[in-house]
Amino acid sequence: MIRLNLLPHREMRRERRKRDFYGVIGLISILSLAAVGTVFLVLSNQLDHQLGRNSFIDKKNAELDKEIGEIKTLEAEVAALKARQKAVEDLQSDRTLPVHLLDELVKHTPEGIYVKSFKQDAGKITITGVAQTNDKVSELLRNLAYNTAYLEMPQLIESKAAPVDAKNPKDPRRIFEFGMVAYIKGRAPNSGAKSPAGAAPAKKGT
């Protein structure tokens, strides 16, 4: 028995094209999903890698912070040791300082001056005495300002005339009673601004 296909030829071709079109759409969808999945996996791997790197950096930063804290502690300990060492050196230096100061005073006190008192208060030295003339007092100030290795910034507090013999006011002879201060080098207030000898005005008596 002979079978005849009575469906129109064009309708069959249209159906075939439609199936082909849906097949292509399906294939494109599958490929798109595969591409999206691949990109997602790649980005996910990169994200995990970056998170791992961030975790490593955070760990190293924490270790560095700990080391920096230890270094600061060591620096504080070193500073404390240096301060103690300086204190010990200052104490050792201060033990012999009075001897050096007296030696300097003896060497640089000109003839015609008699020192009555020599007092140290921390870094300040107070000297009182009598002199034959005011020129002798000025010479002592210059010597303490420029010729000694231990003293600086001498300043005259007072210089007044007084009779040689207080019991005989008619005696015309006069001496000059003076007081001055000087500072141990490096311990004077504002030691950077060194005053010249005799910078402080003298109070002269008659």
BALOBA-1460 file (C-alpha; in Angstrom, 3 decimals):
// residues 206
<rec num="1" residu="m" x="0.000" y="0.000" z="0.000"/>
<rec num="2" residu="i" x="1.428" y="3.354" z="-0.970"/>
<rec num="3" residu="r" x="1.338" y="6.163" z="1.675"/>
<rec num="4" residu="l" x="1.224" y="9.693" z="0.542"/>
<rec num="5" residu="n" x="2.395" y="12.597" z="2.749"/>
<rec num="6" residu="l" x="-0.371" y="15.075" z="2.309"/>
<rec num="7" residu="l" x="1.156" y="17.745" z="4.766"/>
<rec num="8" residu="p" x="2.242" y="20.785" z="2.972"/>
<rec num="9" residu="h" x="5.951" y="20.932" z="2.292"/>
<rec num="10" residu="r" x="6.305" y="24.477" z="3.615"/>
<rec num="11" residu="e" x="4.721" y="23.628" z="6.951"/>
<rec num="12" residu="m" x="7.222" y="20.831" z="7.549"/>
<rec num="13" residu="r" x="10.153" y="23.109" z="6.731"/>
<rec num="14" residu="r" x="8.787" y="25.753" z="9.133"/>
<rec num="15" residu="e" x="8.526" y="23.200" z="11.917"/>
<rec num="16" residu="r" x="12.073" y="21.997" z="11.267"/>
<rec num="17" residu="r" x="13.425" y="25.549" z="11.426"/>
<rec num="18" residu="k" x="11.525" y="26.145" z="14.622"/>
<rec num="19" residu="r" x="13.084" y="23.034" z="16.192"/>
<rec num="20" residu="d" x="16.518" y="24.103" z="15.007"/>
<rec num="21" residu="f" x="15.983" y="27.579" z="16.457"/>
<rec num="22" residu="y" x="14.977" y="26.232" z="19.856"/>
<rec num="23" residu="g" x="17.920" y="23.863" z="19.781"/>
<rec num="24" residu="v" x="20.325" y="26.754" z="19.150"/>
<rec num="25" residu="i" x="18.665" y="28.793" z="21.929"/>
<rec num="26" residu="g" x="19.034" y="25.859" z="24.301"/>
<rec num="27" residu="l" x="22.674" y="25.350" z="23.349"/>
<rec num="28" residu="i" x="23.418" y="29.055" z="23.815"/>
<rec num="29" residu="s" x="21.695" y="28.955" z="27.220"/>
<rec num="30" residu="i" x="23.749" y="25.941" z="28.281"/>
<rec num="31" residu="l" x="26.988" y="27.594" z="27.091"/>
<rec num="32" residu="s" x="26.044" y="30.852" z="28.848"/>
<rec num="33" residu="l" x="25.346" y="29.028" z="32.081"/>
<rec num="34" residu="a" x="28.648" y="27.189" z="31.754"/>
<rec num="35" residu="a" x="30.492" y="30.494" z="31.150"/>
<rec num="36" residu="v" x="28.774" y="32.155" z="34.110"/>
<rec num="37" residu="g" x="29.599" y="29.166" z="36.295"/>
<rec num="38" residu="t" x="33.241" y="29.233" z="35.143"/>
<rec num="39" residu="v" x="33.516" y="32.981" z="35.846"/>
<rec num="40" residu="f" x="31.866" y="32.476" z="39.236"/>
<rec num="41" residu="l" x="34.338" y="29.733" z="40.132"/>
<rec num="42" residu="v" x="37.311" y="31.826" z="38.983"/>
<rec num="43" residu="l" x="36.125" y="34.879" z="40.942"/>
<rec num="44" residu="s" x="35.371" y="32.723" z="43.966"/>
<rec num="45" residu="n" x="38.872" y="31.247" z="43.853"/>
<rec num="46" residu="q" x="40.386" y="34.724" z="43.508"/>
<rec num="47" residu="l" x="38.286" y="35.978" z="46.410"/>
<rec num="48" residu="d" x="39.380" y="33.063" z="48.598"/>
<rec num="49" residu="h" x="42.998" y="33.719" z="47.611"/>
<rec num="50" residu="q" x="42.687" y="37.426" z="48.462"/>
<rec num="51" residu="l" x="41.017" y="36.647" z="51.764"/>
<rec num="52" residu="g" x="43.874" y="34.297" z="52.543"/>
<rec num="53" residu="r" x="46.395" y="37.029" z="51.721"/>
<rec num="54" residu="n" x="44.492" y="39.528" z="53.887"/>
<rec num="55" residu="s" x="44.491" y="37.060" z="56.759"/>
<rec num="56" residu="f" x="48.251" y="36.544" z="56.321"/>
<rec num="57" residu="i" x="48.853" y="40.331" z="56.282"/>
<rec num="58" residu="d" x="46.719" y="40.793" z="59.398"/>
<rec num="59" residu="k" x="48.701" y="38.080" z="61.148"/>
<rec num="60" residu="k" x="52.024" y="39.681" z="60.187"/>
<rec num="61" residu="n" x="50.754" y="43.115" z="61.264"/>
<rec num="62" residu="a" x="49.835" y="41.695" z="64.654"/>
<rec num="63" residu="e" x="53.330" y="40.180" z="64.950"/>
<rec num="64" residu="l" x="54.910" y="43.514" z="63.959"/>
<rec num="65" residu="d" x="52.771" y="45.373" z="66.505"/>
<rec num="66" residu="k" x="53.966" y="42.964" z="69.163"/>
<rec num="67" residu="e" x="57.610" y="43.449" z="68.121"/>
<rec num="68" residu="i" x="57.162" y="47.243" z="68.079"/>
<rec num="69" residu="g" x="55.731" y="47.073" z="71.602"/>
<rec num="70" residu="e" x="58.753" y="45.030" z="72.709"/>
<rec num="71" residu="i" x="61.111" y="47.552" z="71.051"/>
<rec num="72" residu="k" x="59.386" y="50.444" z="72.843"/>
<rec num="73" residu="t" x="59.721" y="48.571" z="76.121"/>
<rec num="74" residu="l" x="63.421" y="48.021" z="75.439"/>
<rec num="75" residu="e" x="63.864" y="51.696" z="74.527"/>
<rec num="76" residu="a" x="62.194" y="52.721" z="77.786"/>
<rec num="77" residu="e" x="64.475" y="50.366" z="79.716"/>
<rec num="78" residu="v" x="67.548" y="51.737" z="77.904"/>
<rec num="79" residu="a" x="66.448" y="55.310" z="78.655"/>
<rec num="80" residu="a" x="65.967" y="54.416" z="82.323"/>
<rec num="81" residu="l" x="69.424" y="52.806" z="82.441"/>
<rec num="82" residu="k" x="70.968" y="55.896" z="80.836"/>
<rec num="83" residu="a" x="69.211" y="58.131" z="83.352"/>
<rec num="84" residu="r" x="70.517" y="56.018" z="86.229"/>
<rec num="85" residu="q" x="74.003" y="56.029" z="84.710"/>
<rec num="86" residu="k" x="73.911" y="59.820" z="84.376"/>
<rec num="87" residu="a" x="72.700" y="60.158" z="87.966"/>
<rec num="88" residu="v" x="75.610" y="58.011" z="89.157"/>
<rec num="89" residu="e" x="78.064" y="60.023" z="87.045"/>
<rec num="90" residu="d" x="76.646" y="63.284" z="88.402"/>
<rec num="91" residu="l" x="77.007" y="62.014" z="91.948"/>
<rec num="92" residu="q" x="80.596" y="60.997" z="91.302"/>
<rec num="93" residu="s" x="81.300" y="64.368" z="89.705"/>
<rec num="94" residu="d" x="79.644" y="66.263" z="92.563"/>
<rec num="95" residu="r" x="81.868" y="64.504" z="95.072"/>
<rec num="96" residu="t" x="84.947" y="66.247" z="93.705"/>
<rec num="97" residu="l" x="83.218" y="69.416" z="92.490"/>
<rec num="98" residu="p" x="83.731" y="71.478" z="95.691"/>
<rec num="99" residu="v" x="87.451" y="70.788" z="95.536"/>
<rec num="100" residu="h" x="87.621" y="71.953" z="91.911"/>
<rec num="101" residu="l" x="85.545" y="75.043" z="92.662"/>
<rec num="102" residu="l" x="87.769" y="76.071" z="95.575"/>
<rec num="103" residu="d" x="90.836" y="75.444" z="93.454"/>
<rec num="104" residu="e" x="89.407" y="77.643" z="90.669"/>
<rec num="105" residu="l" x="88.583" y="80.386" z="93.154"/>
<rec num="106" residu="v" x="92.083" y="80.311" z="94.604"/>
<rec num="107" residu="k" x="93.675" y="80.460" z="91.145"/>
<rec num="108" residu="h" x="91.512" y="83.284" z="89.814"/>
<rec num="109" residu="t" x="91.121" y="85.516" z="92.864"/>
<rec num="110" residu="p" x="93.462" y="88.498" z="92.326"/>
<rec num="111" residu="e" x="95.688" y="89.903" z="95.042"/>
<rec num="112" residu="g" x="93.955" y="92.520" z="97.122"/>
<rec num="113" residu="i" x="90.786" y="90.458" z="97.614"/>
<rec num="114" residu="y" x="89.877" y="88.548" z="100.762"/>
<rec num="115" residu="v" x="87.068" y="85.998" z="100.381"/>
<rec num="116" residu="k" x="84.894" y="85.808" z="103.498"/>
<rec num="117" residu="s" x="82.402" y="83.136" z="102.396"/>
<rec num="118" residu="f" x="81.898" y="80.705" z="99.546"/>
<rec num="119" residu="k" x="78.509" y="78.952" z="99.426"/>
<rec num="120" residu="q" x="77.117" y="76.432" z="96.956"/>
<rec num="121" residu="d" x="73.369" y="75.961" z="96.537"/>
<rec num="122" residu="a" x="72.733" y="73.404" z="93.777"/>
<rec num="123" residu="g" x="74.287" y="75.024" z="90.679"/>
<rec num="124" residu="k" x="74.559" y="78.514" z="92.207"/>
<rec num="125" residu="i" x="77.683" y="79.824" z="93.947"/>
<rec num="126" residu="t" x="77.538" y="82.842" z="96.274"/>
<rec num="127" residu="i" x="80.756" y="84.620" z="97.127"/>
<rec num="128" residu="t" x="81.243" y="87.449" z="99.631"/>
<rec num="129" residu="g" x="84.439" y="89.252" z="100.551"/>
<rec num="130" residu="v" x="86.348" y="92.498" z="100.759"/>
<rec num="131" residu="a" x="88.603" y="94.131" z="98.170"/>
<rec num="132" residu="q" x="91.077" y="96.967" z="98.170"/>
<rec num="133" residu="t" x="89.404" y="98.582" z="95.137"/>
<rec num="134" residu="n" x="86.436" y="98.093" z="92.853"/>
<rec num="135" residu="d" x="88.889" y="97.309" z="90.065"/>
<rec num="136" residu="k" x="89.895" y="94.169" z="91.961"/>
<rec num="137" residu="v" x="86.239" y="93.114" z="92.121"/>
<rec num="138" residu="s" x="85.887" y="93.686" z="88.364"/>
<rec num="139" residu="e" x="89.015" y="91.619" z="87.740"/>
<rec num="140" residu="l" x="87.576" y="88.740" z="89.762"/>
<rec num="141" residu="l" x="84.351" y="88.921" z="87.739"/>
<rec num="142" residu="r" x="86.319" y="88.795" z="84.467"/>
<rec num="143" residu="n" x="88.358" y="85.828" z="85.666"/>
<rec num="144" residu="l" x="85.263" y="83.868" z="86.672"/>
<rec num="145" residu="a" x="83.583" y="84.700" z="83.365"/>
<rec num="146" residu="y" x="86.374" y="83.785" z="80.959"/>
<rec num="147" residu="n" x="89.220" y="81.931" z="82.692"/>
<rec num="148" residu="t" x="87.617" y="79.099" z="84.649"/>
<rec num="149" residu="a" x="86.511" y="75.706" z="83.405"/>
<rec num="150" residu="y" x="83.867" y="75.247" z="86.111"/>
<rec num="151" residu="l" x="82.065" y="78.564" z="86.544"/>
<rec num="152" residu="e" x="80.082" y="80.900" z="84.282"/>
<rec num="153" residu="m" x="77.771" y="83.907" z="84.300"/>
<rec num="154" residu="p" x="79.242" y="85.773" z="87.331"/>
<rec num="155" residu="q" x="77.101" y="88.697" z="88.466"/>
<rec num="156" residu="l" x="77.907" y="91.391" z="90.997"/>
<rec num="157" residu="i" x="75.204" y="91.770" z="93.634"/>
<rec num="158" residu="e" x="76.705" y="94.564" z="95.712"/>
<rec num="159" residu="s" x="79.885" y="96.513" z="96.245"/>
<rec num="160" residu="k" x="80.001" y="99.186" z="98.937"/>
<rec num="161" residu="a" x="82.717" y="101.176" z="100.584"/>
<rec num="162" residu="a" x="83.422" y="100.584" z="104.267"/>
<rec num="163" residu="p" x="86.046" y="101.952" z="106.666"/>
<rec num="164" residu="v" x="89.099" y="99.847" z="107.246"/>
<rec num="165" residu="d" x="88.748" y="100.380" z="110.975"/>
<rec num="166" residu="a" x="85.088" y="100.491" z="111.950"/>
<rec num="167" residu="k" x="86.079" y="101.718" z="115.428"/>
<rec num="168" residu="n" x="87.825" y="104.743" z="113.996"/>
<rec num="169" residu="p" x="85.438" y="106.520" z="111.589"/>
<rec num="170" residu="k" x="87.984" y="109.284" z="111.055"/>
<rec num="171" residu="d" x="90.336" y="106.853" z="109.334"/>
<rec num="172" residu="p" x="90.119" y="107.836" z="105.618"/>
<rec num="173" residu="r" x="91.142" y="104.442" z="104.367"/>
<rec num="174" residu="r" x="88.369" y="102.460" z="102.685"/>
<rec num="175" residu="i" x="87.790" y="98.890" z="101.578"/>
<rec num="176" residu="f" x="85.003" y="97.531" z="99.400"/>
<rec num="177" residu="e" x="82.689" y="94.876" z="100.701"/>
<rec num="178" residu="f" x="81.189" y="92.895" z="97.821"/>
<rec num="179" residu="g" x="78.838" y="90.040" z="97.090"/>
<rec num="180" residu="m" x="78.517" y="88.154" z="93.823"/>
<rec num="181" residu="v" x="76.995" y="85.014" z="92.389"/>
<rec num="182" residu="a" x="78.222" y="82.638" z="89.711"/>
<rec num="183" residu="y" x="76.921" y="79.377" z="88.296"/>
<rec num="184" residu="i" x="78.439" y="75.969" z="87.776"/>
<rec num="185" residu="k" x="78.790" y="75.430" z="84.029"/>
<rec num="186" residu="g" x="75.804" y="73.680" z="82.521"/>
<rec num="187" residu="r" x="73.598" y="74.314" z="85.574"/>
<rec num="188" residu="a" x="72.829" y="77.992" z="85.182"/>
<rec num="189" residu="p" x="69.323" y="79.156" z="84.290"/>
<rec num="190" residu="n" x="69.425" y="80.268" z="80.647"/>
<rec num="191" residu="s" x="73.060" y="79.198" z="80.486"/>
<rec num="192" residu="g" x="72.976" y="79.708" z="76.708"/>
<rec num="193" residu="a" x="72.885" y="83.470" z="77.213"/>
<rec num="194" residu="k" x="76.174" y="84.086" z="78.939"/>
<rec num="195" residu="s" x="76.401" y="87.389" z="80.773"/>
<rec num="196" residu="p" x="79.617" y="89.411" z="80.646"/>
<rec num="197" residu="a" x="81.552" y="90.045" z="83.771"/>
<rec num="198" residu="g" x="80.086" y="92.808" z="85.860"/>
<rec num="199" residu="a" x="76.805" y="92.826" z="83.903"/>
<rec num="200" residu="a" x="74.790" y="93.456" z="87.044"/>
<rec num="201" residu="p" x="75.088" y="97.028" z="88.283"/>
<rec num="202" residu="a" x="77.041" y="97.460" z="91.474"/>
<rec num="203" residu="k" x="75.649" y="99.320" z="94.441"/>
<rec num="204" residu="k" x="78.474" y="101.565" z="95.527"/>
<rec num="205" residu="g" x="78.601" y="103.122" z="98.948"/>
<rec num="206" residu="t" x="80.194" y="106.389" z="99.855"/>
